[in-house]
Amino acid sequence: MFNRKNKSTIDSLIGLSTNIDGNLYFKGGLRIDGNVKGNVIAEEDQGSMLIISENATICGEVRAAHVVVDGTILGPVFSSELLELLPKARITGDVNYKALEMNSGATVTGLLTHNASGVPGEAILQLSSSQADD
């Protein structure tokens, strides 16, 4: 759909039979096929890629530049570049994104917030100090 060159590679894999209880911090690319009870956070947001396969479940916050979801996330999602929701994606939590690609069948139960700057929580409209005093 989007014409883009993917410079990210997968550096690490959490296998199908792996269960992690605790926060997971990564650099580069990460694919999760197993289960994580904790936050999954890219230490260096720019250029990071996270793939959550259809068998994966994450109970916690997810933060990365490029996030591809085909599994289940129970918690907020923050994507500073592109969030791709494949047909089996299930997100229960608020979603913050710069660009969103959502396939038929994917579901989000939560608030969708577009952040044009890619910085979660940054105000899109800000009053100048002269306007705020009026």
Backbone as CSV, one residue per row, in Angstrom:
resi,resn,N_x,N_y,N_z,CA_x,CA_y,CA_z,C_x,C_y,C_z
1,MET,0.827,-1.192,0.000,0.000,0.000,0.000,0.873,1.258,0.000
2,PHE,1.836,1.307,0.942,2.752,2.430,0.967,4.019,2.007,0.231
3,ASN,4.570,2.897,-0.581,5.846,2.608,-1.230,6.943,3.054,-0.289
4,ARG,7.560,2.098,0.385,8.604,2.424,1.341,9.684,1.362,1.275
5,LYS,10.878,1.775,1.577,11.987,0.832,1.660,12.182,0.514,3.128
6,ASN,12.112,-0.754,3.470,12.252,-1.178,4.848,13.723,-1.392,5.158
7,LYS,14.285,-0.508,5.966,15.689,-0.602,6.332,15.868,-1.434,7.597
8,SER,14.782,-1.719,8.294,14.859,-2.460,9.541,15.034,-3.945,9.276
9,THR,15.798,-4.565,10.135,15.946,-6.007,10.110,15.591,-6.538,11.491
10,ILE,15.273,-7.802,11.549,14.948,-8.424,12.827,16.248,-8.921,13.452
11,ASP,16.586,-8.367,14.614,17.803,-8.735,15.322,17.549,-9.812,16.370
12,SER,16.307,-9.849,16.903,15.988,-10.776,17.993,14.621,-11.404,17.768
13,LEU,14.452,-12.605,18.337,13.202,-13.343,18.207,12.821,-13.908,19.567
14,ILE,11.564,-13.691,19.952,10.992,-14.330,21.138,10.133,-15.461,20.596
15,GLY,10.555,-16.704,20.806,9.911,-17.863,20.209,8.515,-18.150,20.712
16,LEU,7.810,-18.997,19.980,6.422,-19.352,20.248,6.229,-19.940,21.647
17,SER,7.150,-20.734,22.116,6.994,-21.388,23.424,7.619,-20.586,24.558
18,THR,7.996,-19.335,24.297,8.642,-18.496,25.306,7.626,-17.601,25.998
19,ASN,7.728,-17.541,27.335,6.909,-16.645,28.151,7.853,-15.749,28.943
20,ILE,7.651,-14.436,28.833,8.482,-13.473,29.549,7.605,-12.748,30.549
21,ASP,8.059,-12.698,31.802,7.350,-11.973,32.851,8.257,-10.836,33.305
22,GLY,8.032,-9.644,32.768,8.863,-8.478,33.053,8.991,-7.613,31.816
23,ASN,9.557,-6.418,31.999,9.701,-5.477,30.889,10.791,-5.946,29.932
24,LEU,10.586,-5.632,28.649,11.505,-6.045,27.597,11.940,-4.799,26.837
25,TYR,13.250,-4.521,26.850,13.812,-3.375,26.145,14.671,-3.899,25.006
26,PHE,14.545,-3.290,23.822,15.292,-3.779,22.670,15.768,-2.637,21.794
27,LYS,16.743,-2.956,20.941,17.244,-2.034,19.925,17.111,-2.727,18.580
28,GLY,16.890,-1.955,17.529,16.788,-2.529,16.189,15.443,-3.176,15.958
29,GLY,15.466,-4.441,15.512,14.231,-5.143,15.196,13.994,-6.318,16.122
30,LEU,12.732,-6.529,16.491,12.339,-7.622,17.372,11.048,-8.234,16.860
31,ARG,11.017,-9.573,16.812,9.796,-10.299,16.471,9.394,-11.108,17.695
32,ILE,8.106,-11.002,18.062,7.588,-11.748,19.206,6.556,-12.744,18.710
33,ASP,6.815,-14.029,18.982,5.867,-15.095,18.680,5.277,-15.662,19.973
34,GLY,5.898,-15.379,21.099,5.461,-15.906,22.393,4.615,-14.916,23.164
35,ASN,4.700,-14.991,24.508,3.887,-14.156,25.386,4.767,-13.302,26.287
36,VAL,4.373,-12.030,26.450,5.105,-11.105,27.308,4.119,-10.462,28.268
37,LYS,4.404,-10.584,29.582,3.643,-9.858,30.604,4.557,-8.753,31.108
38,GLY,4.434,-7.594,30.497,5.289,-6.454,30.802,5.350,-5.546,29.591
39,ASN,6.042,-4.447,29.745,6.159,-3.470,28.668,7.202,-3.924,27.656
40,VAL,6.963,-3.610,26.383,7.913,-3.896,25.299,8.282,-2.546,24.699
41,ILE,9.536,-2.118,24.932,9.922,-0.751,24.590,11.231,-0.734,23.807
42,ALA,11.226,-0.025,22.691,12.452,0.187,21.910,13.269,1.262,22.608
43,GLU,14.526,0.956,22.918,15.389,1.919,23.601,15.745,3.093,22.704
44,GLU,15.972,2.824,21.433,16.213,3.879,20.456,15.037,3.863,19.502
45,ASP,14.115,4.804,19.697,12.856,4.778,18.961,13.056,4.858,17.457
46,GLN,13.943,5.736,16.991,14.108,5.931,15.544,14.722,4.688,14.906
47,GLY,14.051,4.165,13.900,14.546,3.004,13.179,14.194,1.667,13.808
48,SER,13.527,1.678,14.942,13.176,0.420,15.597,11.954,-0.205,14.924
49,MET,11.915,-1.538,14.962,10.792,-2.261,14.369,10.396,-3.396,15.299
50,LEU,9.094,-3.503,15.542,8.556,-4.558,16.389,7.470,-5.294,15.616
51,ILE,7.610,-6.622,15.530,6.603,-7.452,14.869,5.989,-8.365,15.917
52,ILE,4.671,-8.316,16.028,3.932,-9.154,16.967,3.108,-10.123,16.123
53,SER,3.509,-11.398,16.133,2.883,-12.384,15.258,1.490,-12.756,15.752
54,GLU,0.760,-13.506,14.932,-0.619,-13.871,15.261,-0.718,-14.742,16.507
55,ASN,0.341,-15.415,16.908,0.328,-16.263,18.100,0.742,-15.517,19.362
56,ALA,1.246,-14.301,19.228,1.804,-13.550,20.350,0.738,-12.807,21.146
57,THR,1.011,-12.663,22.446,0.180,-11.853,23.332,1.102,-10.997,24.192
58,ILE,0.801,-9.702,24.250,1.551,-8.780,25.106,0.574,-8.131,26.059
59,CYS,0.859,-8.238,27.347,0.069,-7.570,28.386,0.949,-6.461,28.935
60,GLY,0.853,-5.273,28.366,1.676,-4.150,28.785,1.770,-3.121,27.684
61,GLU,2.537,-2.080,27.960,2.723,-0.984,27.011,3.682,-1.392,25.904
62,VAL,3.408,-0.914,24.674,4.256,-1.189,23.518,4.705,0.142,22.935
63,ARG,6.037,0.295,22.737,6.595,1.528,22.163,7.692,1.191,21.171
64,ALA,7.510,1.631,19.926,8.529,1.471,18.889,8.187,2.392,17.726
65,ALA,9.143,2.596,16.836,8.897,3.452,15.676,7.922,2.789,14.711
66,HIS,8.231,1.570,14.297,7.405,0.835,13.338,6.898,-0.414,14.047
67,VAL,5.588,-0.519,14.173,4.983,-1.654,14.873,4.053,-2.380,13.902
68,VAL,4.248,-3.691,13.783,3.386,-4.547,12.962,2.703,-5.520,13.921
69,VAL,1.361,-5.507,13.931,0.612,-6.337,14.879,-0.293,-7.300,14.118
70,ASP,-0.169,-8.582,14.458,-1.099,-9.592,13.964,-1.546,-10.467,15.125
71,GLY,-1.165,-10.090,16.336,-1.516,-10.821,17.545,-2.348,-9.958,18.471
72,THR,-2.168,-10.163,19.785,-2.985,-9.488,20.797,-2.123,-8.601,21.681
73,ILE,-2.587,-7.364,21.886,-1.941,-6.435,22.821,-2.999,-5.965,23.805
74,LEU,-2.713,-6.120,25.088,-3.574,-5.623,26.156,-2.816,-4.500,26.856
75,GLY,-2.958,-3.299,26.339,-2.236,-2.147,26.870,-2.085,-1.095,25.787
76,PRO,-1.541,0.067,26.170,-1.393,1.159,25.196,-0.286,0.877,24.189
77,VAL,-0.450,1.450,22.985,0.528,1.291,21.903,0.961,2.674,21.442
78,PHE,2.280,2.879,21.322,2.842,4.138,20.853,3.757,3.845,19.675
79,SER,3.389,4.352,18.495,4.191,4.153,17.288,4.557,5.520,16.725
80,SER,5.850,5.834,16.698,6.281,7.164,16.249,6.405,7.265,14.735
81,GLU,6.330,6.141,14.017,6.394,6.179,12.559,5.157,5.527,11.950
82,LEU,5.135,4.193,11.878,4.045,3.492,11.215,3.524,2.369,12.097
83,LEU,2.211,2.282,12.206,1.546,1.181,12.902,0.752,0.404,11.859
84,GLU,1.091,-0.878,11.698,0.388,-1.751,10.752,-0.418,-2.763,11.540
85,LEU,-1.731,-2.770,11.318,-2.613,-3.726,11.978,-3.071,-4.735,10.938
86,LEU,-2.583,-5.963,11.065,-2.919,-7.035,10.135,-4.262,-7.644,10.528
87,PRO,-4.850,-8.511,9.709,-6.229,-8.982,9.936,-6.520,-9.608,11.301
88,LYS,-5.548,-10.247,11.943,-5.804,-10.888,13.236,-5.377,-10.035,14.427
89,ALA,-5.051,-8.771,14.195,-4.634,-7.865,15.268,-5.781,-7.572,16.209
90,ARG,-5.492,-7.629,17.510,-6.462,-7.307,18.556,-5.758,-6.425,19.574
91,ILE,-6.178,-5.170,19.673,-5.588,-4.250,20.648,-6.685,-3.778,21.586
92,THR,-6.438,-3.944,22.874,-7.321,-3.412,23.909,-6.495,-2.387,24.673
93,GLY,-6.664,-1.125,24.316,-5.890,-0.037,24.907,-5.814,1.109,23.935
94,ASP,-5.385,2.257,24.427,-5.267,3.440,23.581,-4.091,3.296,22.623
95,VAL,-4.256,3.857,21.425,-3.254,3.741,20.374,-2.848,5.134,19.917
96,ASN,-1.541,5.420,19.944,-0.979,6.675,19.452,-0.099,6.346,18.264
97,TYR,-0.301,7.041,17.143,0.406,6.707,15.919,0.668,7.943,15.080
98,LYS,1.667,7.856,14.204,1.917,8.909,13.216,1.239,8.535,11.906
99,ALA,1.401,7.265,11.482,0.734,6.743,10.278,0.139,5.393,10.641
100,LEU,-1.054,5.114,10.103,-1.770,3.890,10.455,-2.217,3.177,9.191
101,GLU,-1.965,1.868,9.159,-2.452,1.012,8.082,-3.223,-0.120,8.762
102,MET,-4.530,-0.180,8.534,-5.380,-1.144,9.245,-6.104,-2.024,8.234
103,ASN,-5.876,-3.335,8.330,-6.502,-4.298,7.432,-7.868,-4.721,7.965
104,SER,-8.718,-5.167,7.079,-10.035,-5.660,7.455,-9.888,-6.840,8.404
105,GLY,-10.628,-6.798,9.500,-10.580,-7.854,10.507,-9.856,-7.434,11.765
106,ALA,-8.955,-6.466,11.671,-8.234,-5.969,12.848,-9.193,-5.183,13.738
107,THR,-9.000,-5.284,15.063,-9.859,-4.534,15.987,-9.030,-3.767,17.006
108,VAL,-9.525,-2.578,17.352,-8.934,-1.756,18.397,-10.053,-1.350,19.331
109,THR,-9.900,-1.682,20.609,-10.848,-1.254,21.627,-10.113,-0.236,22.484
110,GLY,-10.284,1.029,22.139,-9.573,2.101,22.821,-9.585,3.340,21.957
111,LEU,-8.910,4.349,22.412,-8.859,5.644,21.737,-7.728,5.654,20.717
112,LEU,-8.036,6.065,19.482,-7.020,6.226,18.442,-6.616,7.691,18.398
113,THR,-5.316,7.972,18.552,-4.828,9.347,18.545,-3.738,9.499,17.508
114,HIS,-3.978,10.396,16.538,-2.978,10.679,15.509,-2.038,11.760,16.014
115,ASN,-0.745,11.475,15.969,0.282,12.447,16.342,1.132,12.718,15.115
116,ALA,0.858,13.826,14.437,1.558,14.141,13.195,3.055,14.264,13.396
117,SER,3.480,14.699,14.580,4.905,14.871,14.836,5.595,13.559,15.144
118,GLY,4.812,12.536,15.503,5.398,11.256,15.868,5.833,11.204,17.317
119,VAL,5.620,12.308,18.055,5.981,12.345,19.466,4.708,12.189,20.288
120,PRO,4.515,11.034,20.946,3.288,10.813,21.717,3.100,11.874,22.786
121,GLY,1.887,12.362,22.888,1.551,13.326,23.925,1.844,14.767,23.560
122,GLU,2.467,15.015,22.411,2.762,16.380,22.016,1.497,17.042,21.490
123,ALA,1.233,18.262,21.949,0.033,18.980,21.541,0.089,19.320,20.058
124,ILE,-1.013,19.069,19.358,-1.090,19.406,17.941,-1.410,20.889,17.785
125,LEU,-2.239,21.431,18.666,-2.607,22.840,18.649,-2.176,23.462,19.962
126,GLN,-1.428,24.538,19.892,-0.951,25.186,21.100,-1.208,26.676,20.973
127,LEU,-1.815,27.269,21.998,-2.079,28.700,21.991,-0.817,29.455,22.362
128,SER,-0.627,30.621,21.716,0.512,31.463,22.113,0.172,32.114,23.441
129,SER,1.153,32.612,24.130,0.924,33.195,25.453,0.019,34.417,25.389
130,SER,0.053,35.184,24.282,-0.815,36.359,24.145,-2.277,35.936,23.987
131,GLN,-2.543,34.800,23.296,-3.900,34.323,23.123,-4.427,33.692,24.418
132,ALA,-3.568,33.081,25.171,-3.990,32.397,26.390,-4.397,33.403,27.465
133,ASP,-3.842,34.615,27.438,-4.151,35.611,28.461,-5.457,36.338,28.196
134,ASP,-5.969,36.271,26.954,-7.213,36.980,26.590,-8.418,36.379,27.228
